Amino acid sequence: MPSDEPGHVPSVEEVIAVTDPGEMNRDEHTIVDRFVVMVGNVFAWLFPLLMVAIVTQVVIRKMGHNQAWLDDLQWWLYGVAMMVGFSYAIVTNSHVRVDIFHARFSREKQAKTELFGLGWLALPYLVLMGDLFFNYAYSSWRVGEVSDSPTGMHGIYLLKMGLELLWFLAIAATLSAMWRYLRRLGRPSLAAMLVAGLPAFVFAGQRLSHYLLYWFVRVTRPEINPRRIGREAIMDNTLWMGFALVALLMIASMAVSGRGRRRRETGRGSGRGSGRRHGGEEG
């Protein structure tokens, strides 16, 4: 950490630790955090390329030589860079804040605030958009979507499929940050994680149940029009199946945690008993 002594000249490492969000609180980072930071550092180079593409297009357009593929390239670069930057900001806690209270909170209260914001506000949105964008990308791939301009960048389905992967990167970044805050509060477990992000996990369970039942009906009853499967009576219970799946995971997590706690307590008790016996023998 940088020294507070008068006249102290910070080293390069100290400057980097303060100015690079990816290096702040690195000792708390998980493997997923470090992966997201690495990806963010690599994809950050897309912004200089984006600036070059914008300036080049402005200049050649003024010269009467418009290039539609450069317009498309700008959207491709901007979309990918912003999605990666979103994940990077979640992991490094470097997104813009407009409140005047959070900085004055204790570390524990900050962790609770972040857990609520990430688990009950951000994560449901990310899971919802990941599900919607999957169908968006799949439909684009099926039709082989291309640019509206004959001279534009074709293969737009590649961009949309790549953005779908970046939605999952943002979900992974959010889950990793939530685990880090749970660890700061001293209670990291699957059950605590499920409670911290309950709406998103229930929705994910509902969508998983929906897709499993959809393909079960489609395989076992091929005569049904695929568009009508969603209106079958069996599909009406997917929400309750999502709740049940989350509840089972919570029960299993608490059972495993309880067993591990009892084993540790037994081990500590055996250690203390052995110590007392050895002390008595020496006496």
Backbone bond lengths (Angstrom), bond angles and torsions (degrees), N, CA, C in turn:
res aa  C-N    CA-C-N  psi(-1)  N-CA   C-N-CA  omega(-1)  CA-C   N-CA-C  phi
1 M - - - 1.462 - - 1.517 109.89 -
2 P 1.362 118.45 147.34 1.441 121.16 179.42 1.515 110.87 -61.13
3 S 1.346 115.76 144.31 1.451 120.95 -179.72 1.520 110.25 -81.93
4 D 1.352 116.48 148.63 1.458 122.08 178.00 1.520 111.90 -97.30
5 E 1.344 117.62 6.04 1.450 120.23 -177.50 1.528 110.50 -68.38
6 P 1.356 117.84 140.90 1.472 120.87 178.17 1.524 110.17 -60.65
7 G 1.319 115.91 138.61 1.447 120.96 177.75 1.509 114.72 79.46
8 H 1.324 116.94 1.02 1.467 119.44 -179.17 1.522 110.12 -69.11
9 V 1.324 116.52 129.37 1.463 122.28 177.16 1.526 108.07 -97.22
10 P 1.341 117.78 114.91 1.470 119.38 -176.75 1.516 111.84 -65.59
11 S 1.308 115.64 143.77 1.460 121.35 176.68 1.521 109.73 -78.64
12 V 1.327 114.85 170.73 1.465 119.54 178.44 1.517 110.31 -61.51
13 E 1.342 116.64 -40.21 1.467 120.31 -179.83 1.527 111.25 -63.14
14 E 1.349 116.84 -39.24 1.459 120.16 -179.98 1.520 111.36 -67.90
15 V 1.334 116.97 -38.80 1.464 120.59 178.56 1.516 110.53 -64.98
16 I 1.344 115.76 -43.18 1.465 119.72 179.92 1.522 110.31 -63.62
17 A 1.342 116.74 -40.85 1.467 120.28 -178.63 1.518 111.78 -62.23
18 V 1.348 116.93 -30.70 1.465 120.44 -178.72 1.520 111.46 -86.41
19 T 1.332 117.72 -38.57 1.460 121.23 -172.07 1.518 114.00 -91.83
20 D 1.325 118.49 -18.86 1.462 121.54 -179.64 1.522 108.85 -102.72
21 P 1.338 119.14 108.73 1.475 120.32 -178.29 1.512 113.26 -57.46
22 G 1.328 117.66 -29.09 1.450 120.40 -179.53 1.508 114.24 -67.60
23 E 1.335 117.18 -16.82 1.457 121.07 179.36 1.526 112.54 -99.63
24 M 1.312 117.97 -7.63 1.458 120.93 179.80 1.523 110.24 -74.35
25 N 1.335 116.89 133.45 1.469 123.19 179.34 1.526 111.93 53.50
26 R 1.321 114.83 38.68 1.462 119.28 -176.51 1.525 111.90 -62.04
27 D 1.346 116.91 -31.02 1.458 119.75 -178.76 1.519 112.26 -65.01
28 E 1.347 117.84 -17.82 1.457 121.14 178.48 1.531 112.03 -91.89
29 H 1.320 117.92 -10.61 1.457 120.76 -173.11 1.519 112.59 -68.95
30 T 1.320 114.90 146.79 1.460 122.10 173.12 1.529 109.30 -92.27
31 I 1.321 116.32 175.92 1.466 120.57 177.23 1.523 110.02 -60.92
32 V 1.324 116.92 -39.76 1.461 120.56 179.37 1.524 110.56 -64.54
33 D 1.332 116.83 -40.44 1.464 120.35 177.24 1.523 110.74 -57.20
34 R 1.322 116.89 -47.94 1.464 120.28 -177.84 1.522 110.83 -65.73
35 F 1.326 117.27 -35.52 1.467 119.78 177.69 1.524 110.76 -65.16
36 V 1.326 116.98 -43.72 1.466 120.47 179.87 1.528 110.55 -64.79
37 V 1.330 116.90 -40.68 1.461 120.14 177.80 1.528 110.32 -62.25
38 M 1.326 117.13 -42.25 1.463 120.52 178.79 1.525 111.12 -62.07
39 V 1.338 116.15 -46.32 1.467 120.04 178.63 1.521 110.32 -62.01
40 G 1.342 117.07 -42.17 1.457 120.52 179.18 1.514 112.57 -62.34
41 N 1.335 117.44 -40.15 1.461 120.33 179.19 1.527 111.55 -65.23
42 V 1.321 116.26 -35.14 1.473 119.56 179.26 1.530 110.62 -72.70
43 F 1.320 116.71 -47.97 1.462 120.28 -175.62 1.526 112.35 -75.22
44 A 1.322 117.97 -11.54 1.467 119.57 175.79 1.522 111.74 -61.77
45 W 1.336 116.12 -24.73 1.462 119.29 178.52 1.527 112.37 -69.91
46 L 1.312 118.31 -7.41 1.463 119.86 175.49 1.524 111.78 -70.52
47 F 1.332 117.40 -26.74 1.463 119.56 -178.66 1.530 112.50 -66.62
48 P 1.346 120.66 -44.06 1.474 118.13 173.05 1.520 112.58 -60.36
49 L 1.345 117.09 -38.98 1.464 119.54 176.94 1.522 110.74 -63.07
50 L 1.334 116.95 -38.58 1.462 120.88 177.90 1.520 110.64 -62.90
51 M 1.327 117.29 -42.57 1.465 120.68 178.53 1.529 110.66 -61.83
52 V 1.337 116.91 -42.31 1.469 120.44 178.81 1.523 110.33 -63.22
53 A 1.336 117.24 -42.23 1.463 120.84 -179.85 1.524 111.18 -63.43
54 I 1.341 117.16 -41.29 1.464 120.58 -179.17 1.525 110.67 -66.11
55 V 1.327 116.82 -47.88 1.467 120.52 -178.52 1.523 110.55 -63.45
56 T 1.331 116.39 -43.16 1.466 120.20 179.72 1.515 111.39 -61.01
57 Q 1.330 117.06 -43.15 1.453 120.26 -179.51 1.526 111.27 -65.57
58 V 1.329 117.47 -39.53 1.467 120.61 178.77 1.528 110.52 -62.99
59 V 1.332 116.27 -44.22 1.470 119.97 -177.02 1.521 111.40 -66.82
60 I 1.324 117.42 -49.45 1.465 119.09 -176.05 1.523 111.25 -71.77
61 R 1.349 117.08 -26.31 1.462 118.38 175.93 1.521 110.28 -68.15
62 K 1.336 116.82 -40.06 1.456 119.97 176.65 1.524 111.52 -63.94
63 M 1.324 116.16 -26.06 1.465 121.05 178.12 1.524 112.15 -85.91
64 G 1.364 116.69 0.34 1.461 120.52 177.38 1.505 114.59 86.15
65 H 1.336 116.88 19.75 1.467 120.30 -178.52 1.529 109.33 -125.50
66 N 1.305 117.32 72.19 1.457 121.31 -178.84 1.529 110.53 -71.07
67 Q 1.328 116.16 138.27 1.456 122.27 178.73 1.532 108.52 -121.43
68 A 1.334 116.15 108.31 1.461 120.18 -176.73 1.528 111.35 -63.75
69 W 1.330 117.14 -32.94 1.462 118.89 -177.99 1.531 111.74 -65.58
70 L 1.352 116.65 -27.54 1.458 119.25 176.90 1.529 111.11 -70.09
71 D 1.344 116.38 -36.56 1.465 119.26 174.56 1.523 110.73 -60.94
72 D 1.324 116.21 -46.02 1.468 119.70 178.89 1.522 111.20 -64.21
73 L 1.336 116.66 -40.18 1.458 119.99 -179.22 1.521 111.49 -60.22
74 Q 1.317 116.98 -37.34 1.463 120.50 178.73 1.529 111.10 -60.87
75 W 1.331 116.49 -43.05 1.462 119.69 179.65 1.518 110.88 -68.10
76 W 1.333 117.07 -37.34 1.453 120.30 178.50 1.531 110.13 -62.86
77 L 1.327 116.50 -50.19 1.460 120.86 -178.23 1.523 111.23 -63.36
78 Y 1.330 115.70 -43.74 1.462 119.84 -177.50 1.527 111.12 -65.26
79 G 1.333 116.57 -44.03 1.461 120.22 -178.77 1.520 112.40 -62.43
80 V 1.322 116.54 -46.81 1.462 120.07 -178.75 1.524 110.67 -67.31
81 A 1.337 117.67 -46.41 1.465 120.85 -177.50 1.521 111.64 -63.30
82 M 1.323 118.04 -39.60 1.460 120.31 -179.25 1.518 111.77 -69.68
83 M 1.329 117.21 -37.62 1.464 119.09 178.53 1.523 111.32 -66.67
84 V 1.337 117.53 -41.19 1.457 120.06 176.63 1.525 110.01 -66.30
85 G 1.331 116.72 -40.65 1.460 120.50 178.12 1.513 112.39 -61.72
86 F 1.323 116.84 -33.50 1.468 121.11 177.31 1.528 110.17 -61.61
87 S 1.327 116.76 -46.87 1.468 120.77 178.42 1.520 110.77 -64.34
88 Y 1.321 116.71 -40.93 1.468 121.39 -179.70 1.525 110.46 -62.09
89 A 1.327 117.10 -41.60 1.464 120.72 -179.52 1.527 111.52 -66.23
90 I 1.336 116.94 -35.06 1.469 120.04 178.23 1.522 110.29 -64.50
91 V 1.328 116.65 -46.05 1.461 121.42 -176.61 1.527 111.48 -68.26
92 T 1.328 117.03 -42.29 1.461 121.03 -174.44 1.525 112.69 -92.76
93 N 1.336 117.24 -0.98 1.466 121.64 -179.68 1.524 110.68 55.91
94 S 1.335 115.84 41.31 1.465 120.94 -176.00 1.524 112.94 -109.67
95 H 1.337 117.81 13.62 1.453 119.11 176.69 1.530 109.76 -73.51
96 V 1.313 115.33 160.28 1.460 120.89 -174.96 1.529 109.88 -70.60
97 R 1.323 116.76 133.07 1.466 122.33 176.34 1.522 108.66 -114.50
98 V 1.323 115.80 140.38 1.462 120.62 178.63 1.528 111.47 -116.37
99 D 1.336 117.71 1.53 1.458 119.65 -179.51 1.525 109.95 -86.65
100 I 1.316 115.99 160.55 1.464 121.71 -179.73 1.530 111.30 -114.17
101 F 1.328 116.46 9.01 1.457 120.39 -175.37 1.521 112.56 -106.68
102 H 1.351 117.20 -37.82 1.457 121.97 -170.47 1.525 112.30 -57.00
103 A 1.322 118.14 -42.34 1.460 121.00 -176.83 1.525 112.47 -64.48
104 R 1.338 117.38 -23.13 1.464 121.13 -179.02 1.532 112.62 -91.60
105 F 1.337 117.32 -4.84 1.453 120.21 179.36 1.521 110.06 -72.12
106 S 1.325 115.93 156.69 1.464 120.89 170.45 1.529 108.65 -69.40
107 R 1.330 116.96 163.24 1.470 120.39 -179.54 1.532 110.80 -60.15
108 E 1.320 117.23 -36.31 1.464 120.07 179.45 1.521 110.82 -67.45
109 K 1.337 116.28 -43.41 1.463 119.15 -179.89 1.522 111.06 -69.25
110 Q 1.326 117.37 -34.84 1.455 120.43 174.90 1.523 110.41 -62.19
111 A 1.341 117.09 -42.07 1.464 120.98 179.89 1.528 110.84 -63.09
112 K 1.336 117.39 -41.90 1.460 120.46 178.45 1.522 111.36 -64.98
113 T 1.340 116.49 -40.56 1.463 120.56 178.40 1.520 111.28 -63.92
114 E 1.335 115.73 -44.07 1.459 119.82 179.48 1.523 111.47 -64.67
115 L 1.331 116.67 -39.22 1.464 120.14 178.88 1.515 111.23 -60.88
116 F 1.331 116.54 -42.89 1.468 119.13 179.12 1.525 110.40 -65.78
117 G 1.317 117.03 -45.61 1.460 119.54 -178.56 1.514 112.75 -63.91
118 L 1.339 116.37 -43.34 1.459 120.17 -178.93 1.520 111.85 -73.88
119 G 1.346 116.67 -46.22 1.461 120.43 -172.48 1.510 114.73 -78.55
120 W 1.332 117.35 -36.67 1.464 120.04 -174.28 1.528 113.28 -104.52
121 L 1.323 117.98 -10.69 1.460 120.28 179.96 1.531 111.87 -119.43
122 A 1.333 117.29 -54.81 1.462 119.98 -175.75 1.522 112.86 -75.02
123 L 1.327 117.20 -49.45 1.465 120.36 -174.77 1.527 113.42 -61.37
124 P 1.350 120.52 -43.59 1.470 118.41 176.45 1.523 112.89 -58.13
125 Y 1.331 116.27 -40.56 1.472 119.86 178.13 1.528 110.73 -63.42
126 L 1.329 117.19 -43.86 1.457 120.49 -178.25 1.524 111.55 -64.97
127 V 1.326 116.75 -42.94 1.470 119.84 179.58 1.528 110.33 -65.82
128 L 1.335 116.89 -41.69 1.462 120.76 178.05 1.526 110.89 -61.10
129 M 1.338 116.59 -47.95 1.462 120.12 -178.78 1.527 111.22 -68.42
130 G 1.327 117.36 -34.61 1.454 119.01 176.24 1.516 112.07 -62.32
131 D 1.334 116.22 -39.35 1.462 120.49 178.47 1.526 111.07 -68.75
132 L 1.336 116.82 -45.57 1.460 120.32 -179.83 1.525 111.53 -65.86
133 F 1.331 116.13 -41.29 1.456 119.33 -176.42 1.520 111.42 -71.20
134 F 1.328 117.21 -24.56 1.461 119.22 176.51 1.534 110.07 -61.07
135 N 1.327 116.23 -47.04 1.465 119.79 178.26 1.532 111.08 -66.39
136 Y 1.328 116.40 -35.75 1.458 122.54 177.32 1.526 110.27 -60.65
137 A 1.348 116.15 -47.77 1.456 120.96 -179.13 1.529 111.14 -69.95
138 Y 1.335 116.57 -39.00 1.467 119.95 -179.77 1.521 111.30 -64.42
139 S 1.331 116.64 -41.73 1.466 120.26 178.95 1.528 110.28 -64.78
140 S 1.341 116.82 -39.70 1.461 120.67 178.23 1.522 111.20 -63.34
141 W 1.328 116.63 -39.40 1.467 120.52 179.41 1.523 111.27 -68.89
142 R 1.325 117.33 -38.95 1.467 120.53 -178.03 1.522 111.72 -63.24
143 V 1.330 117.30 -38.31 1.465 119.96 -177.77 1.525 111.54 -92.49
144 G 1.331 117.72 -4.20 1.457 119.99 -178.32 1.516 112.16 62.71
145 E 1.323 116.97 51.07 1.469 122.16 -174.01 1.527 111.84 -58.11
146 V 1.333 115.60 136.94 1.465 122.00 -179.76 1.516 109.07 -126.70
147 S 1.309 116.55 176.69 1.458 122.32 -179.57 1.526 111.01 -68.55
148 D 1.336 115.94 151.55 1.462 120.30 176.54 1.524 111.52 -66.76
149 S 1.316 117.33 -25.34 1.463 121.97 -179.01 1.519 110.37 -95.60
150 P 1.333 118.23 138.22 1.469 120.53 178.43 1.522 113.11 -60.95
151 T 1.338 116.80 -27.46 1.459 120.04 -179.12 1.536 111.92 -103.56
152 G 1.337 116.08 13.22 1.461 119.65 179.92 1.519 112.05 -82.23
153 M 1.328 115.41 -176.37 1.459 121.10 177.57 1.524 109.25 -83.80
154 H 1.320 115.89 115.92 1.457 120.48 -178.52 1.531 110.14 -88.36
155 G 1.324 115.43 179.34 1.456 119.15 -176.26 1.513 111.98 72.68
156 I 1.340 116.72 40.27 1.455 120.58 -179.50 1.528 110.91 -61.55
157 Y 1.316 116.50 -26.04 1.470 118.97 179.20 1.528 110.96 -61.25
158 L 1.339 117.62 -28.12 1.463 120.02 176.88 1.521 110.79 -65.60
159 L 1.329 116.16 -40.79 1.460 120.30 177.30 1.521 110.67 -62.97
160 K 1.323 116.75 -45.88 1.460 120.15 -176.95 1.523 111.50 -67.92
161 M 1.318 117.08 -36.43 1.461 119.45 176.56 1.530 110.54 -67.81
162 G 1.334 116.53 -36.58 1.455 119.68 176.85 1.515 111.88 -67.05
163 L 1.330 117.10 -38.78 1.460 120.21 177.90 1.523 111.43 -65.38
164 E 1.328 116.90 -32.22 1.466 119.12 176.37 1.524 110.74 -63.06
165 L 1.325 117.33 -39.11 1.463 120.48 176.14 1.529 110.81 -63.49
166 L 1.323 116.51 -34.92 1.463 120.02 -179.33 1.526 111.51 -73.39
167 W 1.342 118.01 -26.69 1.466 119.07 171.63 1.525 109.75 -63.42
168 F 1.334 116.59 -41.11 1.464 119.85 178.26 1.524 111.03 -68.26
169 L 1.337 117.31 -32.00 1.458 119.82 174.77 1.525 110.20 -63.23
170 A 1.341 116.76 -41.28 1.465 120.51 178.24 1.530 111.13 -65.49
171 I 1.325 117.08 -37.98 1.473 120.38 176.96 1.523 109.98 -63.93
172 A 1.337 116.96 -44.37 1.463 120.61 178.70 1.523 111.05 -62.42
173 A 1.339 116.88 -40.10 1.461 120.95 178.60 1.527 110.66 -63.59
174 T 1.322 116.99 -40.39 1.461 121.13 -179.93 1.524 111.00 -66.58
175 L 1.321 117.20 -44.57 1.460 120.67 178.89 1.531 111.15 -63.08
176 S 1.326 115.82 -39.76 1.456 119.38 179.11 1.524 111.42 -65.18
177 A 1.336 116.54 -42.00 1.465 119.83 177.81 1.526 110.77 -64.42
178 M 1.322 117.34 -40.10 1.465 120.22 177.95 1.527 111.04 -62.12
179 W 1.321 116.77 -42.51 1.467 119.77 178.54 1.524 110.82 -62.41
180 R 1.330 116.01 -37.76 1.460 119.97 179.47 1.521 111.32 -64.74
181 Y 1.337 117.36 -39.46 1.463 120.34 179.27 1.533 110.89 -72.46
182 L 1.321 117.19 -35.40 1.463 119.41 174.63 1.520 110.93 -63.53
183 R 1.321 115.67 -38.29 1.460 119.65 178.10 1.527 110.60 -66.03
184 R 1.315 117.41 -35.39 1.471 120.47 176.90 1.516 110.28 -64.88
185 L 1.330 117.34 -34.12 1.461 121.04 178.86 1.523 112.12 -81.14
186 G 1.320 117.39 -6.64 1.453 120.93 175.59 1.504 115.09 84.70
187 R 1.335 118.77 14.60 1.468 119.68 179.50 1.531 111.96 -138.71
188 P 1.338 117.45 59.27 1.467 119.08 177.43 1.524 111.37 -80.29
189 S 1.298 117.88 116.71 1.467 122.66 177.31 1.518 107.41 -157.71
190 L 1.323 114.95 163.65 1.460 119.52 179.31 1.519 110.75 -63.22
191 A 1.338 117.01 -39.50 1.465 120.21 179.56 1.520 110.96 -62.68
192 A 1.331 117.11 -43.93 1.463 120.30 178.14 1.524 111.23 -64.12
193 M 1.337 116.77 -38.45 1.459 120.40 177.48 1.525 111.39 -63.80
194 L 1.324 117.26 -40.66 1.460 121.38 179.57 1.531 111.21 -64.42
195 V 1.323 117.14 -39.15 1.463 120.65 177.54 1.528 110.08 -68.17
196 A 1.334 116.30 -41.65 1.463 120.41 -177.72 1.526 112.28 -63.73
197 G 1.336 116.84 -29.91 1.463 119.96 179.71 1.514 112.50 -123.50
198 L 1.336 116.77 37.93 1.468 121.89 -171.66 1.526 114.10 -53.31
199 P 1.343 120.55 -49.61 1.477 118.87 -178.04 1.528 112.60 -58.27
200 A 1.323 116.53 -42.51 1.459 119.79 -178.26 1.518 111.60 -67.66
201 F 1.332 117.18 -40.76 1.463 119.91 -178.31 1.532 111.10 -69.90
202 V 1.328 117.45 -36.26 1.463 119.72 176.27 1.523 109.85 -65.05
203 F 1.336 116.12 -43.48 1.465 119.37 178.51 1.530 110.81 -63.15
204 A 1.342 116.76 -42.26 1.464 119.84 178.18 1.523 110.80 -62.12
205 G 1.345 116.94 -40.29 1.463 120.16 176.95 1.520 111.77 -64.35
206 Q 1.334 115.93 -38.40 1.465 119.86 178.54 1.524 111.22 -64.60
207 R 1.361 116.42 -43.57 1.466 119.47 -179.23 1.531 110.63 -68.01
208 L 1.337 117.01 -38.40 1.465 119.76 177.68 1.522 110.38 -62.62
209 S 1.325 116.53 -43.91 1.469 119.96 177.90 1.518 110.53 -62.85
210 H 1.331 116.91 -40.42 1.464 121.38 179.80 1.523 111.13 -60.50
211 Y 1.324 116.43 -47.23 1.465 119.41 -176.96 1.528 111.29 -68.75
212 L 1.328 116.62 -39.01 1.468 118.97 178.61 1.525 111.09 -64.13
213 L 1.339 116.92 -44.46 1.463 120.07 178.62 1.527 111.30 -67.34
214 Y 1.324 116.41 -36.75 1.468 119.97 178.97 1.525 110.45 -58.29
215 W 1.335 115.60 -50.01 1.460 118.11 -177.56 1.523 111.62 -73.52
216 F 1.324 118.22 -27.44 1.459 120.49 174.94 1.529 109.94 -63.73
217 V 1.328 116.65 -46.68 1.468 120.39 179.04 1.518 110.50 -66.15
218 R 1.324 116.42 -40.96 1.470 119.27 -176.74 1.524 111.69 -65.90
219 V 1.339 117.22 -34.52 1.466 120.65 -179.03 1.525 110.87 -80.13
220 T 1.333 117.30 -40.77 1.464 120.33 -175.50 1.529 112.71 -83.59
221 R 1.331 117.17 -21.27 1.473 120.25 -179.69 1.524 108.94 -133.13
222 P 1.310 117.66 71.99 1.479 121.39 -175.24 1.521 113.68 -66.08
223 E 1.325 117.18 -14.37 1.474 118.19 -178.65 1.523 112.74 -75.15
224 I 1.332 117.69 -15.96 1.465 121.12 -178.58 1.525 110.02 -78.31
225 N 1.327 115.82 136.88 1.461 120.99 174.83 1.536 108.84 -62.72
226 P 1.341 118.42 126.67 1.473 120.18 -178.63 1.525 113.53 -53.49
227 R 1.335 117.33 -30.14 1.462 119.92 -179.37 1.532 112.06 -70.42
228 R 1.320 116.82 -18.42 1.470 120.52 -177.89 1.527 112.88 -95.83
229 I 1.335 116.75 -7.73 1.468 119.04 -176.59 1.527 110.70 -62.24
230 G 1.319 116.92 -38.28 1.459 120.10 -179.17 1.516 113.71 -62.73
231 R 1.323 117.82 -18.50 1.470 121.56 179.76 1.523 112.76 -97.84
232 E 1.338 117.46 4.25 1.459 120.73 177.05 1.532 110.15 -70.07
233 A 1.331 116.58 150.28 1.473 121.08 -176.51 1.522 112.04 -61.57
234 I 1.332 116.72 -30.30 1.467 119.67 -177.55 1.514 111.63 -65.05
235 M 1.351 116.97 -22.25 1.457 120.71 -177.29 1.525 112.79 -83.52
236 D 1.338 117.61 -4.44 1.466 119.93 -176.95 1.523 113.54 -75.38
237 N 1.315 117.18 -14.69 1.463 120.68 -173.92 1.519 113.74 -104.42
238 T 1.325 117.40 12.41 1.465 119.02 -175.10 1.534 112.18 -65.70
239 L 1.329 118.04 -32.71 1.461 119.77 179.29 1.527 110.75 -64.79
240 W 1.336 116.14 -44.41 1.458 119.24 179.18 1.522 110.86 -67.23
241 M 1.322 116.47 -32.03 1.461 119.78 175.74 1.526 110.39 -65.79
242 G 1.330 116.43 -36.28 1.460 119.80 176.07 1.513 111.70 -63.56
243 F 1.343 117.15 -44.84 1.463 120.80 176.22 1.525 110.98 -60.01
244 A 1.357 115.97 -43.73 1.464 119.97 -178.47 1.526 111.42 -63.90
245 L 1.325 116.56 -39.54 1.459 120.06 179.89 1.523 111.02 -63.52
246 V 1.343 116.61 -44.44 1.471 120.18 178.54 1.527 110.45 -64.56
247 A 1.340 117.19 -41.03 1.468 120.52 179.68 1.521 110.88 -62.80
248 L 1.327 117.65 -42.24 1.469 120.55 178.60 1.525 111.17 -62.99
249 L 1.326 116.67 -41.28 1.458 119.76 178.22 1.527 111.14 -63.70
250 M 1.339 116.39 -39.57 1.467 119.70 179.06 1.520 111.11 -65.48
251 I 1.324 117.38 -43.87 1.469 121.32 179.45 1.527 110.34 -62.62
252 A 1.337 116.45 -44.70 1.462 120.12 179.60 1.521 110.84 -62.86
253 S 1.340 116.71 -41.64 1.460 120.46 -179.96 1.526 111.51 -63.91
254 M 1.337 116.33 -44.44 1.467 119.34 -179.80 1.522 111.26 -66.41
255 A 1.346 117.22 -35.59 1.459 120.16 178.27 1.523 110.98 -65.34
256 V 1.336 116.47 -44.20 1.468 120.10 179.31 1.522 110.29 -65.88
257 S 1.354 116.99 -42.01 1.466 119.85 179.51 1.519 111.22 -64.17
258 G 1.342 116.84 -41.26 1.457 119.96 178.44 1.511 112.40 -63.97
259 R 1.330 116.99 -39.97 1.461 119.92 178.71 1.520 111.01 -65.22
260 G 1.336 116.00 -42.01 1.458 119.21 178.33 1.514 112.18 -65.40
261 R 1.339 117.39 -36.99 1.463 120.71 178.72 1.526 110.68 -65.86
262 R 1.331 116.83 -43.44 1.465 119.79 178.71 1.527 111.42 -63.89
263 R 1.330 115.85 -37.04 1.464 118.93 179.46 1.525 110.82 -66.07
264 R 1.354 116.29 -40.71 1.465 119.03 178.43 1.521 111.35 -66.07
265 E 1.348 116.24 -40.96 1.457 119.19 178.79 1.521 111.28 -64.62
266 T 1.342 116.99 -38.58 1.458 120.67 177.49 1.522 110.86 -63.81
267 G 1.345 114.97 -40.64 1.455 119.28 178.60 1.512 112.31 -64.44
268 R 1.335 116.67 -41.38 1.465 119.19 178.33 1.520 111.14 -66.74
269 G 1.356 117.20 -39.78 1.462 120.47 178.02 1.520 111.94 -62.88
270 S 1.342 116.12 -41.23 1.462 119.86 178.96 1.516 110.45 -64.83
271 G 1.353 115.42 -38.44 1.461 119.17 179.32 1.512 111.88 -64.60
272 R 1.346 117.45 -42.66 1.460 120.41 179.36 1.528 110.97 -66.23
273 G 1.348 116.78 -40.20 1.462 120.26 178.74 1.508 111.71 -64.23
274 S 1.322 116.72 -40.96 1.451 120.52 178.42 1.518 111.09 -64.61
275 G 1.360 115.75 -38.40 1.460 119.67 178.36 1.514 111.72 -63.71
276 R 1.340 116.59 -41.45 1.476 120.08 179.64 1.535 111.06 -65.00
277 R 1.349 115.73 -39.37 1.468 119.17 -179.79 1.527 111.23 -64.31
278 H 1.341 114.59 -43.34 1.457 117.97 179.90 1.522 110.65 -64.86
279 G 1.334 116.84 -37.93 1.461 120.69 178.82 1.517 111.23 -64.17
280 G 1.370 116.17 -40.27 1.462 119.33 179.04 1.518 111.55 -65.91
281 E 1.336 116.71 -39.18 1.454 119.28 -179.47 1.520 111.02 -65.74
282 E 1.351 116.49 -39.28 1.462 119.07 179.40 1.508 110.98 -66.95
283 G 1.395 115.78 -35.38 1.452 118.05 178.00 1.517 111.10 -65.42
